[in-house]
Structure formats: structure tokens, C-alpha cells
Amino acid sequence: MPGYSAAIFCSLTLHGLLLAVVIIGWTPSKKEVQVRPRYIQATLLQVKPPKAPVTKKQATKKQVKPKAVDNKQKELAAKKRAAAKKLEESKRLTRLRKEKKQKQELAKKERLRQEREKAAEALRRQQEQAFAEALDDEEKYITAEQDEQLIGSYSAYIRDRIVNNWSRPPSARRGMEVVLSIQLVPTGRVIAVAVEKSSGNDAFDRSAEQAVYKVERFEKLQDLSQASPRVFEDTFRHFKLIFTPDDLRL
């Protein structure tokens, strides 16, 4: 037994040494060889100082509290709503101005249209009035011309009837003239004769007056009073006759 104990002890000692060598990292020695370089090339590098590490305290300061973030979001949302409302109001005002301008333009066009219609209507009425006046003037001219022809014709008839019934007095001389005022009724009958302006010779004046009375009635004037009462009333109801020895005219 004593022999086995010594062998075990030796074995344990040997294994312990081997374990120690492994742990210590023993390597066999090598011969050092010195190598001399031909030249040395070096580059200077600028080394930035390392950033200071952010401590836990500093990181805590930069953190934003949840309540502040929520308030900021609410403020941003409120600004967006205000901007949207302002934009909408601007659009509404622009639309109202556009509608107002369109209404004003339509009103202006309508006013111009009415003015043109009024001007056209006034021109039409003016033209109609001018045409009516021209037609009336023409009718008046024609009527006057016809009246003049009638008056001339019946005046010649009256003159002939008076001349045929006149007796020339011995005292009548060339150049004498008496103006007689004669009044008739629509049948052509003589109802009054008067000396309007004397010739200065009573015998001549009385001869002219008696010539009218001798006619008694101008029959054709009854036809005139029926065909054209206006001409009879205006010209022959009461008229003046210029009586001369050589000429007799109204």
C-alpha cells in the first residue's frame, strides 16, 4: 500500500505541473531577429476628440413630456382648422364678389337693352309722327289746293252773276272801287249787303249794292254747302267783294 500512495502522489504532482504550464501559456523561446527598415513613412492624422457621452441625466432633460406633445399637437390642429376656416371664408367672399359682379353685369346688360328698346320705340314713334305730319301736311296741301280750286270756281260764278245784274251809272269812272260786305245762307240766298269801303261816288256804290240784291240767290252755293260745308262756312257765309267798273273780284 505504501508503494501505491507514492505513485499516486507523483502522478498528481506531474499533472498539476502540466496544468500550470497550460494555464500560464508557456511557449518555447525563439531567437530574436532584428530587421532594419530602409525608410519610414508616417502620416499625421487629426484625431477628433470623442463626443462626450450623454449621461442619463442629460437624456432625461431632452425628453418631451407627453402632456406638452399633446398640447402642441392640439395647437397645430387648431392652427390648421383656423387656416382652413380662413381659406373657406376667402373662397366664400370671392364667390360672393363674383356673383355680385355677374349680377351687376346682367343688370347693366338689361338696362342697356331696355334703353335700346326705349330709344328704338322713341325713334319709331318719332318716325310715325313725322310720317303722319307729312301725310297730314300733304293732305292739307291737297285739301288747300282743292279748296282753292273750289273757291276760285265759285268766286268766278259769283262775279259773273253780279256783273250780269249790274247797271253801270253815268257817273262811274275807270278806277273806281267799292268794297262790299255780303252775307249768305247755305242755300246761297243773299241776306245782307253793306258798303264796307266807299268808292267816293254814292251812285257807283249803290249800283254795286243793287247788283248783288238783284241776284237774290246763288244757287250753286247750295251744292257747295252740302258737298263741302267747311269751305262754304269759311269762305262764302260772310265775305267781302271788291267791286270795280272794269273788274270784279273777291
KANOR-V35352 format. One record per backbone hydrogen bond with DSSP energy under -0.5 kcal/mol. CO is the residue of the C=O (numbers start at 1). NH is the residue of the N-H. If there is no record, write none. Layout:
co = (CO:CO)
nh = (NH:NH)
This chain:
co = (1:2:3:4:5:6:7:8:9:10:11:12:13:14:15:16:17:18:19:20:21:21:32:35:40:43:45:46:53:55:56:57:58:59:65:66:67:68:69:70:71:72:73:74:75:76:77:78:79:80:81:82:83:84:85:86:87:88:89:90:91:92:93:94:95:96:97:98:99:100:101:102:103:104:105:106:107:108:109:110:111:112:113:114:115:116:117:118:119:120:121:122:123:124:125:126:127:128:129:130:131:132:133:134:135:136:137:138:139:140:141:142:143:144:145:146:147:148:149:150:151:152:153:154:155:156:157:158:159:160:161:162:163:166:169:173:176:178:178:179:179:180:180:181:182:183:183:185:188:189:192:194:194:197:200:201:202:203:204:205:206:207:208:209:210:211:212:212:215:216:217:218:219:219:220:221:222:223:224:228:229:230:231:231:232:232:237:239:241:241:242:243:247:249)
nh = (5:6:7:8:9:10:11:12:13:14:15:16:17:18:19:20:21:22:23:24:25:26:34:37:42:45:47:48:55:59:60:61:62:63:69:70:71:72:73:74:75:76:77:78:79:80:81:82:83:84:85:86:87:88:89:90:91:92:93:94:95:96:97:98:99:100:101:102:103:104:105:106:107:108:109:110:111:112:113:114:115:116:117:118:119:120:121:122:123:124:125:126:127:128:129:130:131:132:133:134:135:136:137:138:139:140:141:142:143:144:145:146:147:148:149:150:151:152:153:154:155:156:157:158:159:160:161:162:163:164:165:165:166:168:172:176:245:180:243:196:197:182:241:194:239:191:192:188:218:185:183:181:196:179:202:205:206:207:208:209:210:211:212:213:214:215:215:216:217:190:219:221:222:223:224:225:226:227:228:232:233:234:235:236:236:237:184:182:180:243:249:178:244:242)
